[in-house]
Amino acid sequence: MAIHLTPTELAREAGMHRREVITKCMQLGVPIFEGRIDKTLFLSSLQAAQRRGQPAKV
């Protein structure tokens, strides 16, 4: 199972659009390194934002 995914792959797995994934990375401070995103970090940051009451979708 891959952990570092492209925005397109991560969007497919998270049920989001590619642009939403990139926007959320920028908002949540999740780095995009060499065109790849750490899936675990992205999903945990997204869940933490939801718990704090920030909107999950753009």
mmJSON file of the N, C-alpha and C atoms, coordinates in Angstrom:
{"data_MODEL":{"atom_site":{
"group_PDB":["ATOM","ATOM","ATOM","ATOM","ATOM","ATOM","ATOM","ATOM","ATOM","ATOM","ATOM","ATOM","ATOM","ATOM","ATOM","ATOM","ATOM","ATOM","ATOM","ATOM","ATOM","ATOM","ATOM","ATOM","ATOM","ATOM","ATOM","ATOM","ATOM","ATOM","ATOM","ATOM","ATOM","ATOM","ATOM","ATOM","ATOM","ATOM","ATOM","ATOM","ATOM","ATOM","ATOM","ATOM","ATOM","ATOM","ATOM","ATOM","ATOM","ATOM","ATOM","ATOM","ATOM","ATOM","ATOM","ATOM","ATOM","ATOM","ATOM","ATOM","ATOM","ATOM","ATOM","ATOM","ATOM","ATOM","ATOM","ATOM","ATOM","ATOM","ATOM","ATOM","ATOM","ATOM","ATOM","ATOM","ATOM","ATOM","ATOM","ATOM","ATOM","ATOM","ATOM","ATOM","ATOM","ATOM","ATOM","ATOM","ATOM","ATOM","ATOM","ATOM","ATOM","ATOM","ATOM","ATOM","ATOM","ATOM","ATOM","ATOM","ATOM","ATOM","ATOM","ATOM","ATOM","ATOM","ATOM","ATOM","ATOM","ATOM","ATOM","ATOM","ATOM","ATOM","ATOM","ATOM","ATOM","ATOM","ATOM","ATOM","ATOM","ATOM","ATOM","ATOM","ATOM","ATOM","ATOM","ATOM","ATOM","ATOM","ATOM","ATOM","ATOM","ATOM","ATOM","ATOM","ATOM","ATOM","ATOM","ATOM","ATOM","ATOM","ATOM","ATOM","ATOM","ATOM","ATOM","ATOM","ATOM","ATOM","ATOM","ATOM","ATOM","ATOM","ATOM","ATOM","ATOM","ATOM","ATOM","ATOM","ATOM","ATOM","ATOM","ATOM","ATOM","ATOM","ATOM","ATOM","ATOM","ATOM","ATOM","ATOM","ATOM","ATOM"],
"id":[1,2,3,4,5,6,7,8,9,10,11,12,13,14,15,16,17,18,19,20,21,22,23,24,25,26,27,28,29,30,31,32,33,34,35,36,37,38,39,40,41,42,43,44,45,46,47,48,49,50,51,52,53,54,55,56,57,58,59,60,61,62,63,64,65,66,67,68,69,70,71,72,73,74,75,76,77,78,79,80,81,82,83,84,85,86,87,88,89,90,91,92,93,94,95,96,97,98,99,100,101,102,103,104,105,106,107,108,109,110,111,112,113,114,115,116,117,118,119,120,121,122,123,124,125,126,127,128,129,130,131,132,133,134,135,136,137,138,139,140,141,142,143,144,145,146,147,148,149,150,151,152,153,154,155,156,157,158,159,160,161,162,163,164,165,166,167,168,169,170,171,172,173,174],
"type_symbol":["N","C","C","N","C","C","N","C","C","N","C","C","N","C","C","N","C","C","N","C","C","N","C","C","N","C","C","N","C","C","N","C","C","N","C","C","N","C","C","N","C","C","N","C","C","N","C","C","N","C","C","N","C","C","N","C","C","N","C","C","N","C","C","N","C","C","N","C","C","N","C","C","N","C","C","N","C","C","N","C","C","N","C","C","N","C","C","N","C","C","N","C","C","N","C","C","N","C","C","N","C","C","N","C","C","N","C","C","N","C","C","N","C","C","N","C","C","N","C","C","N","C","C","N","C","C","N","C","C","N","C","C","N","C","C","N","C","C","N","C","C","N","C","C","N","C","C","N","C","C","N","C","C","N","C","C","N","C","C","N","C","C","N","C","C","N","C","C","N","C","C","N","C","C"],
"label_atom_id":["N","CA","C","N","CA","C","N","CA","C","N","CA","C","N","CA","C","N","CA","C","N","CA","C","N","CA","C","N","CA","C","N","CA","C","N","CA","C","N","CA","C","N","CA","C","N","CA","C","N","CA","C","N","CA","C","N","CA","C","N","CA","C","N","CA","C","N","CA","C","N","CA","C","N","CA","C","N","CA","C","N","CA","C","N","CA","C","N","CA","C","N","CA","C","N","CA","C","N","CA","C","N","CA","C","N","CA","C","N","CA","C","N","CA","C","N","CA","C","N","CA","C","N","CA","C","N","CA","C","N","CA","C","N","CA","C","N","CA","C","N","CA","C","N","CA","C","N","CA","C","N","CA","C","N","CA","C","N","CA","C","N","CA","C","N","CA","C","N","CA","C","N","CA","C","N","CA","C","N","CA","C","N","CA","C","N","CA","C","N","CA","C","N","CA","C","N","CA","C","N","CA","C"],
"label_alt_id":[null,null,null,null,null,null,null,null,null,null,null,null,null,null,null,null,null,null,null,null,null,null,null,null,null,null,null,null,null,null,null,null,null,null,null,null,null,null,null,null,null,null,null,null,null,null,null,null,null,null,null,null,null,null,null,null,null,null,null,null,null,null,null,null,null,null,null,null,null,null,null,null,null,null,null,null,null,null,null,null,null,null,null,null,null,null,null,null,null,null,null,null,null,null,null,null,null,null,null,null,null,null,null,null,null,null,null,null,null,null,null,null,null,null,null,null,null,null,null,null,null,null,null,null,null,null,null,null,null,null,null,null,null,null,null,null,null,null,null,null,null,null,null,null,null,null,null,null,null,null,null,null,null,null,null,null,null,null,null,null,null,null,null,null,null,null,null,null,null,null,null,null,null,null],
"label_comp_id":["MET","MET","MET","ALA","ALA","ALA","ILE","ILE","ILE","HIS","HIS","HIS","LEU","LEU","LEU","THR","THR","THR","PRO","PRO","PRO","THR","THR","THR","GLU","GLU","GLU","LEU","LEU","LEU","ALA","ALA","ALA","ARG","ARG","ARG","GLU","GLU","GLU","ALA","ALA","ALA","GLY","GLY","GLY","MET","MET","MET","HIS","HIS","HIS","ARG","ARG","ARG","ARG","ARG","ARG","GLU","GLU","GLU","VAL","VAL","VAL","ILE","ILE","ILE","THR","THR","THR","LYS","LYS","LYS","CYS","CYS","CYS","MET","MET","MET","GLN","GLN","GLN","LEU","LEU","LEU","GLY","GLY","GLY","VAL","VAL","VAL","PRO","PRO","PRO","ILE","ILE","ILE","PHE","PHE","PHE","GLU","GLU","GLU","GLY","GLY","GLY","ARG","ARG","ARG","ILE","ILE","ILE","ASP","ASP","ASP","LYS","LYS","LYS","THR","THR","THR","LEU","LEU","LEU","PHE","PHE","PHE","LEU","LEU","LEU","SER","SER","SER","SER","SER","SER","LEU","LEU","LEU","GLN","GLN","GLN","ALA","ALA","ALA","ALA","ALA","ALA","GLN","GLN","GLN","ARG","ARG","ARG","ARG","ARG","ARG","GLY","GLY","GLY","GLN","GLN","GLN","PRO","PRO","PRO","ALA","ALA","ALA","LYS","LYS","LYS","VAL","VAL","VAL"],
"label_asym_id":["A","A","A","A","A","A","A","A","A","A","A","A","A","A","A","A","A","A","A","A","A","A","A","A","A","A","A","A","A","A","A","A","A","A","A","A","A","A","A","A","A","A","A","A","A","A","A","A","A","A","A","A","A","A","A","A","A","A","A","A","A","A","A","A","A","A","A","A","A","A","A","A","A","A","A","A","A","A","A","A","A","A","A","A","A","A","A","A","A","A","A","A","A","A","A","A","A","A","A","A","A","A","A","A","A","A","A","A","A","A","A","A","A","A","A","A","A","A","A","A","A","A","A","A","A","A","A","A","A","A","A","A","A","A","A","A","A","A","A","A","A","A","A","A","A","A","A","A","A","A","A","A","A","A","A","A","A","A","A","A","A","A","A","A","A","A","A","A","A","A","A","A","A","A"],
"label_entity_id":["1","1","1","1","1","1","1","1","1","1","1","1","1","1","1","1","1","1","1","1","1","1","1","1","1","1","1","1","1","1","1","1","1","1","1","1","1","1","1","1","1","1","1","1","1","1","1","1","1","1","1","1","1","1","1","1","1","1","1","1","1","1","1","1","1","1","1","1","1","1","1","1","1","1","1","1","1","1","1","1","1","1","1","1","1","1","1","1","1","1","1","1","1","1","1","1","1","1","1","1","1","1","1","1","1","1","1","1","1","1","1","1","1","1","1","1","1","1","1","1","1","1","1","1","1","1","1","1","1","1","1","1","1","1","1","1","1","1","1","1","1","1","1","1","1","1","1","1","1","1","1","1","1","1","1","1","1","1","1","1","1","1","1","1","1","1","1","1","1","1","1","1","1","1"],
"label_seq_id":[1,1,1,2,2,2,3,3,3,4,4,4,5,5,5,6,6,6,7,7,7,8,8,8,9,9,9,10,10,10,11,11,11,12,12,12,13,13,13,14,14,14,15,15,15,16,16,16,17,17,17,18,18,18,19,19,19,20,20,20,21,21,21,22,22,22,23,23,23,24,24,24,25,25,25,26,26,26,27,27,27,28,28,28,29,29,29,30,30,30,31,31,31,32,32,32,33,33,33,34,34,34,35,35,35,36,36,36,37,37,37,38,38,38,39,39,39,40,40,40,41,41,41,42,42,42,43,43,43,44,44,44,45,45,45,46,46,46,47,47,47,48,48,48,49,49,49,50,50,50,51,51,51,52,52,52,53,53,53,54,54,54,55,55,55,56,56,56,57,57,57,58,58,58],
"pdbx_PDB_ins_code":[null,null,null,null,null,null,null,null,null,null,null,null,null,null,null,null,null,null,null,null,null,null,null,null,null,null,null,null,null,null,null,null,null,null,null,null,null,null,null,null,null,null,null,null,null,null,null,null,null,null,null,null,null,null,null,null,null,null,null,null,null,null,null,null,null,null,null,null,null,null,null,null,null,null,null,null,null,null,null,null,null,null,null,null,null,null,null,null,null,null,null,null,null,null,null,null,null,null,null,null,null,null,null,null,null,null,null,null,null,null,null,null,null,null,null,null,null,null,null,null,null,null,null,null,null,null,null,null,null,null,null,null,null,null,null,null,null,null,null,null,null,null,null,null,null,null,null,null,null,null,null,null,null,null,null,null,null,null,null,null,null,null,null,null,null,null,null,null,null,null,null,null,null,null],
"Cartn_x":[0.845,0.0,0.889,0.675,1.474,1.042,2.023,1.745,1.869,2.818,3.03,2.358,1.296,0.477,0.476,0.191,0.004,-1.337,-1.549,-2.841,-4.026,-3.851,-4.927,-5.244,-4.209,-4.413,-5.049,-4.568,-5.102,-6.551,-6.853,-8.231,-9.165,-8.727,-9.535,-9.811,-8.795,-8.958,-9.766,-9.658,-10.348,-11.746,-12.096,-13.409,-13.536,-12.443,-12.412,-11.945,-11.978,-11.403,-9.932,-9.15,-7.702,-7.41,-8.121,-7.899,-8.243,-9.258,-9.618,-8.478,-7.859,-6.74,-5.589,-5.25,-4.15,-4.48,-5.712,-6.135,-6.067,-6.545,-6.509,-5.076,-4.194,-2.782,-2.233,-2.554,-2.066,-2.682,-3.971,-4.653,-4.173,-3.93,-3.584,-2.082,-1.297,0.154,0.749,0.07,0.577,1.488,2.748,3.671,3.4,3.655,3.642,5.088,5.722,7.14,7.323,7.963,8.197,6.901,5.815,4.537,3.787,4.22,3.57,3.175,2.101,1.556,1.509,1.902,1.82,0.343,-0.184,-1.603,-2.003,-1.206,-1.522,-1.554,-0.566,-0.517,-1.7,-2.032,-3.15,-4.459,-4.732,-5.999,-6.106,-5.01,-5.064,-5.226,-4.597,-4.757,-6.18,-6.753,-8.124,-9.104,-8.896,-9.758,-9.623,-8.41,-8.191,-8.888,-8.848,-9.52,-11.029,-11.559,-12.996,-13.391,-12.563,-12.851,-12.817,-11.94,-11.85,-12.982,-13.742,-14.872,-14.602,-13.429,-13.14,-13.825,-14.289,-14.948,-13.973,-14.446,-13.593,-13.505,-14.516,-14.547,-14.437,-13.927,-13.777,-15.046],
"Cartn_y":[-1.183,0.0,1.244,2.113,3.334,4.363,5.059,6.105,7.478,7.642,8.925,8.879,9.668,9.62,10.957,10.906,12.142,12.743,14.027,14.628,13.907,13.428,12.713,11.396,10.646,9.363,9.578,10.582,10.866,11.336,12.14,12.609,11.431,10.493,9.308,8.525,8.352,7.587,8.332,9.664,10.463,10.888,10.603,10.994,12.492,13.112,14.55,14.801,16.061,16.46,16.793,16.68,16.946,18.347,19.331,20.714,20.904,20.187,20.267,19.739,18.653,18.071,19.071,19.687,20.652,21.854,22.353,23.491,23.145,21.962,21.542,21.396,20.891,20.789,22.168,23.147,24.504,25.083,24.864,25.397,24.741,23.437,22.675,22.562,23.045,22.986,21.615,20.817,19.493,19.665,19.271,19.499,18.591,19.145,18.374,18.34,17.183,17.045,16.23,16.827,16.188,15.632,16.396,16.021,14.941,14.614,13.556,14.08,13.495,13.894,12.665,12.843,11.763,11.549,10.404,10.099,10.139,9.546,9.495,10.893,11.713,13.079,13.89,13.746,14.487,14.112,12.826,12.387,12.744,12.616,12.977,14.485,15.281,16.737,17.135,16.464,16.739,16.398,15.262,14.867,15.828,16.27,17.224,18.546,18.981,20.225,20.088,18.93,18.695,18.726,18.162,18.177,19.594,20.438,21.831,22.675,22.119,22.838,23.541,23.325,23.913,23.075,23.709,22.928,21.971,20.776,19.758,19.915,20.486,20.639,22.109,22.341,23.722,24.142],
"Cartn_z":[0.0,0.0,0.0,-0.963,-1.078,-0.044,0.497,1.475,0.828,-0.071,-0.732,-2.101,-2.243,-3.445,-4.169,-5.455,-6.211,-5.784,-6.034,-5.688,-6.335,-7.552,-8.24,-7.539,-7.179,-6.49,-5.121,-4.401,-3.07,-3.155,-4.149,-4.337,-4.574,-5.381,-5.67,-4.383,-3.554,-2.316,-1.264,-1.242,-0.228,-0.669,-1.917,-2.414,-2.635,-3.047,-3.286,-4.717,-5.114,-6.396,-6.184,-7.242,-7.178,-6.652,-7.151,-6.712,-5.236,-4.751,-3.331,-2.464,-2.909,-2.163,-2.079,-3.189,-3.208,-2.329,-2.414,-1.592,-0.117,0.247,1.652,2.143,1.307,1.694,2.034,1.214,1.457,2.73,2.94,4.118,5.407,5.356,6.557,6.783,5.84,5.993,5.73,4.926,4.556,3.343,3.452,2.335,1.131,-0.039,-1.28,-1.731,-1.604,-1.891,-3.157,-4.14,-5.437,-6.028,-5.876,-6.464,-5.723,-4.518,-3.735,-2.358,-1.822,-0.53,0.365,1.627,2.606,2.953,2.569,2.754,4.225,5.092,6.517,7.119,6.794,7.304,6.792,5.52,4.941,5.627,5.743,6.326,7.804,8.551,9.972,10.145,9.296,9.351,8.99,8.025,7.609,8.734,9.391,10.506,11.678,11.969,13.058,12.758,11.511,11.12,11.28,10.961,11.112,12.584,13.439,14.879,15.437,14.874,15.32,14.762,13.846,13.286,11.982,11.395,10.095,9.024,7.962,6.907,6.231,5.934,5.327,3.817,3.208,1.751,1.39,0.192,-0.3,-0.991],
"occupancy":[1.0,1.0,1.0,1.0,1.0,1.0,1.0,1.0,1.0,1.0,1.0,1.0,1.0,1.0,1.0,1.0,1.0,1.0,1.0,1.0,1.0,1.0,1.0,1.0,1.0,1.0,1.0,1.0,1.0,1.0,1.0,1.0,1.0,1.0,1.0,1.0,1.0,1.0,1.0,1.0,1.0,1.0,1.0,1.0,1.0,1.0,1.0,1.0,1.0,1.0,1.0,1.0,1.0,1.0,1.0,1.0,1.0,1.0,1.0,1.0,1.0,1.0,1.0,1.0,1.0,1.0,1.0,1.0,1.0,1.0,1.0,1.0,1.0,1.0,1.0,1.0,1.0,1.0,1.0,1.0,1.0,1.0,1.0,1.0,1.0,1.0,1.0,1.0,1.0,1.0,1.0,1.0,1.0,1.0,1.0,1.0,1.0,1.0,1.0,1.0,1.0,1.0,1.0,1.0,1.0,1.0,1.0,1.0,1.0,1.0,1.0,1.0,1.0,1.0,1.0,1.0,1.0,1.0,1.0,1.0,1.0,1.0,1.0,1.0,1.0,1.0,1.0,1.0,1.0,1.0,1.0,1.0,1.0,1.0,1.0,1.0,1.0,1.0,1.0,1.0,1.0,1.0,1.0,1.0,1.0,1.0,1.0,1.0,1.0,1.0,1.0,1.0,1.0,1.0,1.0,1.0,1.0,1.0,1.0,1.0,1.0,1.0,1.0,1.0,1.0,1.0,1.0,1.0,1.0,1.0,1.0,1.0,1.0,1.0],
"B_iso_or_equiv":[0.0,0.0,0.0,0.0,0.0,0.0,0.0,0.0,0.0,0.0,0.0,0.0,0.0,0.0,0.0,0.0,0.0,0.0,0.0,0.0,0.0,0.0,0.0,0.0,0.0,0.0,0.0,0.0,0.0,0.0,0.0,0.0,0.0,0.0,0.0,0.0,0.0,0.0,0.0,0.0,0.0,0.0,0.0,0.0,0.0,0.0,0.0,0.0,0.0,0.0,0.0,0.0,0.0,0.0,0.0,0.0,0.0,0.0,0.0,0.0,0.0,0.0,0.0,0.0,0.0,0.0,0.0,0.0,0.0,0.0,0.0,0.0,0.0,0.0,0.0,0.0,0.0,0.0,0.0,0.0,0.0,0.0,0.0,0.0,0.0,0.0,0.0,0.0,0.0,0.0,0.0,0.0,0.0,0.0,0.0,0.0,0.0,0.0,0.0,0.0,0.0,0.0,0.0,0.0,0.0,0.0,0.0,0.0,0.0,0.0,0.0,0.0,0.0,0.0,0.0,0.0,0.0,0.0,0.0,0.0,0.0,0.0,0.0,0.0,0.0,0.0,0.0,0.0,0.0,0.0,0.0,0.0,0.0,0.0,0.0,0.0,0.0,0.0,0.0,0.0,0.0,0.0,0.0,0.0,0.0,0.0,0.0,0.0,0.0,0.0,0.0,0.0,0.0,0.0,0.0,0.0,0.0,0.0,0.0,0.0,0.0,0.0,0.0,0.0,0.0,0.0,0.0,0.0,0.0,0.0,0.0,0.0,0.0,0.0],
"pdbx_formal_charge":[null,null,null,null,null,null,null,null,null,null,null,null,null,null,null,null,null,null,null,null,null,null,null,null,null,null,null,null,null,null,null,null,null,null,null,null,null,null,null,null,null,null,null,null,null,null,null,null,null,null,null,null,null,null,null,null,null,null,null,null,null,null,null,null,null,null,null,null,null,null,null,null,null,null,null,null,null,null,null,null,null,null,null,null,null,null,null,null,null,null,null,null,null,null,null,null,null,null,null,null,null,null,null,null,null,null,null,null,null,null,null,null,null,null,null,null,null,null,null,null,null,null,null,null,null,null,null,null,null,null,null,null,null,null,null,null,null,null,null,null,null,null,null,null,null,null,null,null,null,null,null,null,null,null,null,null,null,null,null,null,null,null,null,null,null,null,null,null,null,null,null,null,null,null],
"auth_seq_id":[1,1,1,2,2,2,3,3,3,4,4,4,5,5,5,6,6,6,7,7,7,8,8,8,9,9,9,10,10,10,11,11,11,12,12,12,13,13,13,14,14,14,15,15,15,16,16,16,17,17,17,18,18,18,19,19,19,20,20,20,21,21,21,22,22,22,23,23,23,24,24,24,25,25,25,26,26,26,27,27,27,28,28,28,29,29,29,30,30,30,31,31,31,32,32,32,33,33,33,34,34,34,35,35,35,36,36,36,37,37,37,38,38,38,39,39,39,40,40,40,41,41,41,42,42,42,43,43,43,44,44,44,45,45,45,46,46,46,47,47,47,48,48,48,49,49,49,50,50,50,51,51,51,52,52,52,53,53,53,54,54,54,55,55,55,56,56,56,57,57,57,58,58,58],
"auth_comp_id":["MET","MET","MET","ALA","ALA","ALA","ILE","ILE","ILE","HIS","HIS","HIS","LEU","LEU","LEU","THR","THR","THR","PRO","PRO","PRO","THR","THR","THR","GLU","GLU","GLU","LEU","LEU","LEU","ALA","ALA","ALA","ARG","ARG","ARG","GLU","GLU","GLU","ALA","ALA","ALA","GLY","GLY","GLY","MET","MET","MET","HIS","HIS","HIS","ARG","ARG","ARG","ARG","ARG","ARG","GLU","GLU","GLU","VAL","VAL","VAL","ILE","ILE","ILE","THR","THR","THR","LYS","LYS","LYS","CYS","CYS","CYS","MET","MET","MET","GLN","GLN","GLN","LEU","LEU","LEU","GLY","GLY","GLY","VAL","VAL","VAL","PRO","PRO","PRO","ILE","ILE","ILE","PHE","PHE","PHE","GLU","GLU","GLU","GLY","GLY","GLY","ARG","ARG","ARG","ILE","ILE","ILE","ASP","ASP","ASP","LYS","LYS","LYS","THR","THR","THR","LEU","LEU","LEU","PHE","PHE","PHE","LEU","LEU","LEU","SER","SER","SER","SER","SER","SER","LEU","LEU","LEU","GLN","GLN","GLN","ALA","ALA","ALA","ALA","ALA","ALA","GLN","GLN","GLN","ARG","ARG","ARG","ARG","ARG","ARG","GLY","GLY","GLY","GLN","GLN","GLN","PRO","PRO","PRO","ALA","ALA","ALA","LYS","LYS","LYS","VAL","VAL","VAL"],
"auth_asym_id":["A","A","A","A","A","A","A","A","A","A","A","A","A","A","A","A","A","A","A","A","A","A","A","A","A","A","A","A","A","A","A","A","A","A","A","A","A","A","A","A","A","A","A","A","A","A","A","A","A","A","A","A","A","A","A","A","A","A","A","A","A","A","A","A","A","A","A","A","A","A","A","A","A","A","A","A","A","A","A","A","A","A","A","A","A","A","A","A","A","A","A","A","A","A","A","A","A","A","A","A","A","A","A","A","A","A","A","A","A","A","A","A","A","A","A","A","A","A","A","A","A","A","A","A","A","A","A","A","A","A","A","A","A","A","A","A","A","A","A","A","A","A","A","A","A","A","A","A","A","A","A","A","A","A","A","A","A","A","A","A","A","A","A","A","A","A","A","A","A","A","A","A","A","A"],
"auth_atom_id":["N","CA","C","N","CA","C","N","CA","C","N","CA","C","N","CA","C","N","CA","C","N","CA","C","N","CA","C","N","CA","C","N","CA","C","N","CA","C","N","CA","C","N","CA","C","N","CA","C","N","CA","C","N","CA","C","N","CA","C","N","CA","C","N","CA","C","N","CA","C","N","CA","C","N","CA","C","N","CA","C","N","CA","C","N","CA","C","N","CA","C","N","CA","C","N","CA","C","N","CA","C","N","CA","C","N","CA","C","N","CA","C","N","CA","C","N","CA","C","N","CA","C","N","CA","C","N","CA","C","N","CA","C","N","CA","C","N","CA","C","N","CA","C","N","CA","C","N","CA","C","N","CA","C","N","CA","C","N","CA","C","N","CA","C","N","CA","C","N","CA","C","N","CA","C","N","CA","C","N","CA","C","N","CA","C","N","CA","C","N","CA","C","N","CA","C","N","CA","C","N","CA","C"],
"pdbx_PDB_model_num":[1,1,1,1,1,1,1,1,1,1,1,1,1,1,1,1,1,1,1,1,1,1,1,1,1,1,1,1,1,1,1,1,1,1,1,1,1,1,1,1,1,1,1,1,1,1,1,1,1,1,1,1,1,1,1,1,1,1,1,1,1,1,1,1,1,1,1,1,1,1,1,1,1,1,1,1,1,1,1,1,1,1,1,1,1,1,1,1,1,1,1,1,1,1,1,1,1,1,1,1,1,1,1,1,1,1,1,1,1,1,1,1,1,1,1,1,1,1,1,1,1,1,1,1,1,1,1,1,1,1,1,1,1,1,1,1,1,1,1,1,1,1,1,1,1,1,1,1,1,1,1,1,1,1,1,1,1,1,1,1,1,1,1,1,1,1,1,1,1,1,1,1,1,1]
}}}
